[in-house]
Structures are given as C-alpha cells and as structure tokens.
Amino acid sequence: MALRLHYSRRPLRFNFPARTSRGALTEHVAWYLHLTDEAHPGRLALGEAAPLAGLSPDDRPDFEARLQQLCADFNAGRYAAVDLAAVTELVEPAWPALRFGLETALLDWRGGARRQLFDNAFSRGEAGLPINGLVWMGDAVFMQTQIRKKLAEGFRCLKLKIGGIDFAAELALLREIRAVAGPAELVLRVDANGAFAPAEAPERLAQLAEFDLHSIEQPIRTGQWPALAELCRTSPVPIALDEELIGVTEPARHAQLLDAVRPAYVVLKPTLLGGLAATRRWIEQATARGLGWWLTSALESNVGLNAISQFTAEFAVGNVAQGLGTGQLYHNNLAAPLQVRGGQLHYDPHGSWEQPGC
C-alpha cells in the first residue's frame, strides 16, 4: 500500500456575515487533505484543516506552503503513512489545524474512507448528540430573530455571544429570553470572548447571575492567570476556559493552567488544540480534577464537524449540550448526512457525501 496525500481548497461562505469579537467574517477557508492509493481506485479519505482567522496559531500567510511541504514529505515516504503516532512527527504543535486535518484523514482511511472514523451509537445512526443553538453577535433585532428561530426549532440550550454590542442591550436580551423560558426549560450559556476588563468583570458577572446562566466562556482576555483564577473563585456564574487553552500544547502545561485557574469547565476545539489526541489529553486532565467539559467546532465544514462529532460520541456526554451546531452556517458547505433535529445532531451512516474537488 502506497498512500498519497494531496489537498484542495474551498472558501466557505456564510449565510450571513458572522460577526465575532474580531470583526465580521464573510467566508472561512477550508483546506481538505485527500488520502488516496492507486491500489484502491475510488477510495478517498478526507481530513479538514481550517485555521480560524485571527485565532488559530496557524492562521498565517505560509500555511499553504507548510501544507505543500507536508504532502511532499508524506509522498516521499519519509514517514509511516498510517501510523497515527507519526502525526506528531509530521506536524509540529505550531500547526494545530494541519495536525487535526492529517489525523482525521488517517482515521478516515483506517475506517474504510467512509467518513466513519469511530464506531459508536452516533456514527451508526442510533443516537443523536445534544447541541446548543448558537446565537451570533449583532444588533438586538438580529439576535432576537435568531433566538426565536432556535427556540422554535426545539433547542433546550442556547449560547449567546456577548460583548459585541452595548452591555445593557445584551442584558435586556437575556431578560427577554428568561421571560419566555426559565432555567428548568432552557439552559443559557454566554461567551464573552475576553471582552471584559478585569476591573469591570466582577460587576458584570454579578449582573449576569440574575439570569441563572449555565456558564460564561472566557470573560477576560487570555494570559491573565491570576485575575482569571480570582474570577473563577468568586464568580456567581461558572466560568469556562476557551481561548485560554490555545497554544498550551504540553501536558505538564495543561496541568499548570488547570491547577492555577480552577475553572468550572473547559471548552475544547480540536482544530485549535492540535487534533483529537491532544483534545483527549485535555479531557483526561479536566476529568482528573473534577472539571466539566464539552466539545465545540471552530466553524469547520461538515468534514471537520463530522470528525469532531464522532469523537465526542466516544464519551458519555449525557445531556450536556455540545457546540456542534455549525453545519448550517454556510450556503456552500459540503453536502453530508448530518442533520439537526430537535436540538440534537444526527448522522446517517447510509447517507451520501459530496466530495471536494481535487
């Protein structure tokens, strides 16, 4: 067997401009890693490397050059092509999205190049995964429209991006939601993306506590461990770490961060953390300390979303909503047998997949 690695590029276009804490995004570029073998014509395994603009460590101008070099090295036979342990040697930690793409392409090949990377109840189509409904930042009317739509679609957990508009207006939106659905009916999460200054954060967290929030992600910007630790100790709203985890690649450093800050939760994005094996190490460290966690996509297309979802289903997540509802964000996403129904993500193993152009 002589596996060959090549790639293709696909700009994914949002159904609406995705307004984030780093500005408005109109498209998100996915790079697909293709694994083929002349001895198995027609067999194609896929991985996705999609650095998130402004956030991924490998969102840099030389990304394609590094991808080209990876393909050249792989095809020259310099590595054990299907040895997943070799992913660490093939791709340095500084390129987490690329490592995730190669790792998942290899897993897909091992599974028969059928987009079934793991054998579990989700990948067999026997059970769905609970997910949160994501409400994008925007003006109040835009966010209200999204909220009404998500509630009508049966979501029992909503996640709102905050910090992008006037804080009083965001509090008013949360108040409107709670007037319709109390905490027994609807779980509410918010994500501040580091928008609060450390000095103002305690007061804002106290105001947010009025709404019985499940958690708040990253209330202050990264790199302020003492301030973040104090907030985690005193906040009336449980704090989840998100961006704080990016770039922390060594297991010993994982332990230092979790022990120093003691968050209630960690939010895990494999594309930003260096792949599934790296994410599993975070889960092990969090579990050992009694911390909660959930997985979420980083705006991948259906290829990456499917890989993360099947990996998630390897764990007993119960009713904890995962952040895996991003497949409907794009009007040119790769067609896939992933479907959101009643606040859950489902996979049809007998459904068809669109293949990206080579």
N, C-alpha and C positions, 0 to 999 in steps of 0.2 A: 504494500500500500504506500502510495506517494501522495500525500495530501498537498494541495496547492492553496495558497492564500492570496486573495486579491480583494479589492474593495470598490465600492461605489458611493456616490454622494447624493443626498436628497434633501433639499430645503423644504422643511415642513412649514406650512403656512397656517397661522392661527385663524380660527373662525372670527375672531375679533382681536384687536391689539391687546396683548397680555400685559397689563400694567403691573410692574413689580417695583420693589423698592429701588431697583437700579434702572428704572425707566421703562418705556414701552417697547415691547418686543412684537414684531410683526411676523418673524419667522425664526425657526430653530433648525439648525443644520444637523442632520444625522448622517454618520458615516457607517456603512454596512460592511462588515467583514464577511467575505464569502469563502467557505471551505469547500473544495471540490477534489475529486480523484478520478483520473482517466479510467481507472478500473471499474468505477461505478458511475457510468454516464447518467446524467439527470439527477444525481443526488447532490443536493446543495444544503449546507448548513450555514446558518446566519448568526452573527452577533452584531450588536449595535454599539458604536462609540459616538456619543453625542454630548460633547462638553457644553455645559450651560454657561452662556455668555455672562461674563462679569463675576462668575462664582467658581467655576471649575478651575483647579490648578492648571489643567492642560488646555484652557481656553487661550491659545497663544498662536501667533502667526505661523509658527513652524510645525503645527500639528500634522498637516498633510505630509510634510517631509519626513516626520517621525513615523507616520503610518507607512509610507513608501519603504522606508528602511526596514521596518518590521516585516513587511511582505517579502522583501528581498532576502533578508536573513532566514526567514522561515522556509522559503522556497529553495534556498541553497542547502537546506538540510543541516543547518548548524545546531538544531535543537530536536529533541524528541517530540515529534509533532503532536501526538495525542496525550502526552504526559501533562496533566493539569498542574503538577508541581512545577513544571518548567515555565509556567506563566510568569512566575516571579522573576525568572532569569530573562525571559523575553522582554518584559515590560517593567521599567522602573516605577517605583511608587509615585514619582512625579507626574505620571501619566495615568491617573486612575480611570478615566473614561475608556482609554485604549485597553487597559488591563481587563476591565469589565467586558468590553466587546470581544476580545480574544477568548477569555474564559468561557463566556456563554456560547460562542461559536463552537468551541471544542466540546462543550457539554451537549450541544445540539447534535453534533456529529456522532458522539457516543450513543445518543438516543435514537439514531437512525435518520437524522436530518428531517424530523417530522415536527419540529418546534415543541417537542415534549421532552424537556430537559430533566424532569423529575417524575417519578411515578407516585402520585398521591391522589387523594379524592378530588382535588381541584383539577389536576391535569387529566384525570379520567372523566371529567364532566359530572361527577357525582355530588359535588357540593360547591357552593359559592364562597367567596371571601367578603366579609363585611367591609365596606369602604366609607370614607367620609365624602360628603359633597363639598367641592372646593368652590369658594366664592372669591372671585378676583377683586383686587382693589380697583376702585374707580369712583365716580361721583355717587352720591347717595341713591339716585334713581337707578343707575346701572346696577348697583349692588342689591337694591331691593328687588329688581327684576330677577336676578339670579337666585336670590333667596326663595322667592315664591316658586320658581321653577323647581328648585331642588326639593322643597317640601312636597310639592305636588307629585314628584317622581318617587316619593317614598323613602327618602333618606332619613335616617334616625340619628345621624351625626353630621354636623356642618363644621367646616373650617373656614374662618374668615381671615383674610389678610388685613391687618390694621397698620396704622402708621403712615398711610399714604394720603389721607385726607384729614380734615380737622378732627381732633380727638373727640370733641363734643358731638360731632355728627356721627362718629363711629359708636359712641355710647348710645346715641339715640337709635341707631340701627339695632344694636343688641337689645335695647329695651323693647323695640317693636317685635323682635323675634320672640322674646320671652313672654310678651303679651299673648302670642299665638300658641306657643308651645313651652311648657315648663320643663325643668330638668329631668323629670321622670319620662317625658315623651321625646325629648331631643337633647342629645349631647352637643355641647358647643365647645369648639376649640378656636383659639386665635393664634396668629403668627405675626409677631411684630417685626421680624427680620432685622433686629438690632436697632429699631427706630427710637427707643427711649434713651435719654441721657441717664447715667447712673443716679444723679441727684433727683431727677423727677420720677424715676421708676417706682419707688415705694408708694407715692401718692396715686400714680396711675393704676398700679396693681390693686390698691385698695378700692378704687372706683370700679375696676373691672370685676372685683369679687362680688358685687351686687348681683351678677348675672349667673352665678353658680357655674362657672366655667370649668370644663374638664382640665384645661391646661393652657398655658401660653408658651409658644416657642420663641426662644432667643429674644428676650425683652431688651437686652442691651447688646451693643456690638461685640464682636469676638475679641479675645485676647485680654480680657479684664477678669481674670480668675478670682481674685479676692472680692471684688464688687459683686460678681456673679454668685459666688459662694454665699455671701451675706444675703443676697436676694433670695436664694434658694432656701436659706434657713428661716427667713422671716415672712416670705410672701404668702398672702392668703390664697393665692392662685398657684397651683402646682406648676413648676417650670420644667420645660423640656428643652434640651440642647439640640441644635440643628447645625447651623453653620460652624459652631464651635468645634465640631468633630472633624471638619475638613482639614486635611493636611497632617492630622495626627495619625501617623502610619505605624508606629512601633507599639506592640502590645504593652510594653512597660509604660509608654507614654499614655496609652488608654487608661491604665490603672491610675496613673498620677492625676489625670484630669478628673476621672470619676470620683476618686477619693478626696480631691481638693474641693470640688464644687458640690458634690452630692445632689444632683438634680433628681427630680421625681421620675423623669422619663428621658430617653434618648430617641431621636428621630433619625432613621437610617436610610440613606440614599446610596445604593451600591455604585452608581455611576460616579459619585463624588468621593466615595470612600475607598475605591480601588477594587471593586468586584464583590462577588458573593462570598468567597472565602474570607476576605477582610471583614465583610459585614457579619459573618458568623462569629468572628472573634469578638466584635463589639457586643453581640448578643450574649456570648458567654461571660464577658466581663460584667455586663449590666445585670444578668441573672444572678451571678455570684454575689452581687451586692444588694439584691432585692429591689432593683430598679426596673421600672416598666419600660417598654419599648414598642415601637411599631415601625413598619417599613413604608416608604413612600417613593414614588417615581420622581425623577428630576426632568420631567417633560419629554421623556423618551417617546419614540413612536411605538407602535404595537409590538415590535420585535423586542425591544428592551423591556417594555411593560409586561409582556408575557413571561419573560425570563424571571423578572423580579416577583411576579405573582406566583409562579410555580415554586420558586424558592421559599416564599412566605408560607405557602401551604405545607412546607416541611415541618412547620412548628405548630404547636397547639395555641392558636391565637384567640380562640373562643369568640366572644362578641366584641373584641377590641377592633375598632374600625381602622383599616389600613389606608394609606394615602395613595390609592391605586385607581383613581377615577379620572385619569387624564387622557384616556384614549379618544375621547370625543372632542378634544380641543382643536384638532386640525381638520381642514377640509380636504387634504390630500394625504392623510395617513394611509399606510399600507393596510389594505383590507385584511381582516383577521377574524377568526371565530371567537372573539372576545365580546361579551355583551354585558351591559349594566342593567340589572332588573331589581327593582325594589330595594335599592341601596346596597346591592351586592354585585360583585364582579363574577361572571361565569365564563367558563371555557368549554367549547365544543370540540372534543378531540377528532370528530369526524368532519369538521368544517374545513373550508379551503383557505389557503393563504395566498395573498398576492406576493410575487417575488419582485424585489427591486431590480432595476436594470443593472447589468454588469458594466 
